[in-house]
Amino acid sequence: MTEAPARIPRLFRADIRAARERLGNDVRVTPVFHTEVAGPEGPVKVTLKLEHLQHGGTFKVRGSLNALLQSADDGRPVVIASGGNAGIAAALACALRGRPCTVVVPETAPHTKVAAMWGYGAEVLWHGTTYAESKRHADAVTAERNALQLHAYDLPAVVAGAGVVGLEIERQVRGRPPVLMAVGGGGLMAGIAIALGPRSRVIGVEPKGAPTLYAALSAGRPVDVPVDSIAADALGATRIGDIALDTAIRYGVGSLLVGDDAIAMAREYLWREFRLVVEPAGAVALAAVQSGAYVPEPGERPVIVLCGANTDVSNL
């Protein structure tokens, strides 16, 4: 007998608002910066959402902490598979809640990010060369230790926590400008789209070497994609999350692709012009504007989310 497909959890704005109340003052309300950036045809007015200034240097701490606050406070150890930032976020959230944390990372995980996990007291296990391989090992470790497993992007509480970024943008920026953010597994995109609702325009931006959302929208379902990008340590999911794809279809979220050269140039530009230090994934959304992959309408000032800052500054 064929098993019925698993029902995809569906979130609503009320879930995002509940996450905001739950998180309270444990996360930062990150600022916005109205400015101009260089575009292919001249200056482009934008609003930068400086989410890279979040605790732990990543938006992901919002989701991990929301998941822990929503779970039973039974002291069970926490396990997560991560290419980097989700592991940092889980380690920090567990440190705040006094719970042990184990992060399973691929062998390619940057030392800078692993060091941050250690700094927050997490145990780090290396397994495999991809996030998918690390995730399978994390599943086994979770069962062996009777642990609570967090997911880097495809868990309702994680998506709801990330969506608080959208509620902040709504309060900080007038009107309903389009919002651009990087997409890996899609948790941030889904959370923001749900928070802002169907009347807003949310646009995912992906490296050409990791087009999880683009491929899924083309196929009508999540599909595996090869990952080969300078942003792979943060956007290294091999397929979009089920919640993210369901949300993208529900709210009409599109995907734009940018090359590694454009990402590197956007990252260097943020440092050179504004002294803002972001990792490659944090510059992906800006690369869409600077490369011409996204051209704002006349009078439009898009919001660009700078989502992460966990990087080796010597590589700038």
C-alpha angles and dihedrals in degrees: 000000000000115000117236113247115263114262111249112231110244120210130201137197089265089063091054092048090050089052090052091054091046094051094046112160095344090095130047124251094228118217131243125227121207110208147124127263132193113267131182091265099034138287117354122200112231142161115228116209102209097212090145085079090067119119108282091020094270141085088229094083087074092061098041093049092046090052092051093046090050094048128080108279092229097137094244114156117259125231128190137169114222144160089216126294099054088053092051090048094049092047091051093045091050091049089054091049097041096242129135115249133200121191121196110205133179117251089253094063110129115253090229090063095041089051089054090053090051089047090060091048101258126149110235123208121187117215132159130341100266137051090247092058091047090050092055091052091047088055090056093046090049092054093044094052099034087237135162108253121211122198122222093229116341102074121100095229091048092051091046092052092050089050091067085080086068093052089052092050090051091056096041102046128054122234123359107296120175114269121216124195139162118264126211111141089353104240095128093045092049094047094050093045091052092046095050097040135213096307092065129077115235118182126191119213121200138179112254085236094058109034100162098148095038092052093046094050089050093049097037091234139054111285133180116256131188113252120220115147141116086244094054095110088066102022097037101123110129093212138021119259119259092237091049095051092046089051094046091053092043094052100031096246112175132203130231123192126218131183128241092250090058091048092050092048092050091049092050090046092055090054096043098045104030106014089239113151115208134158118246092267089054090060098047096095093048089050089064091061097040094047095046094245085123120035114188119227116250109286092012121130109192122208113235118198115216096201109181145022105183101126144122102262091204087071094062 
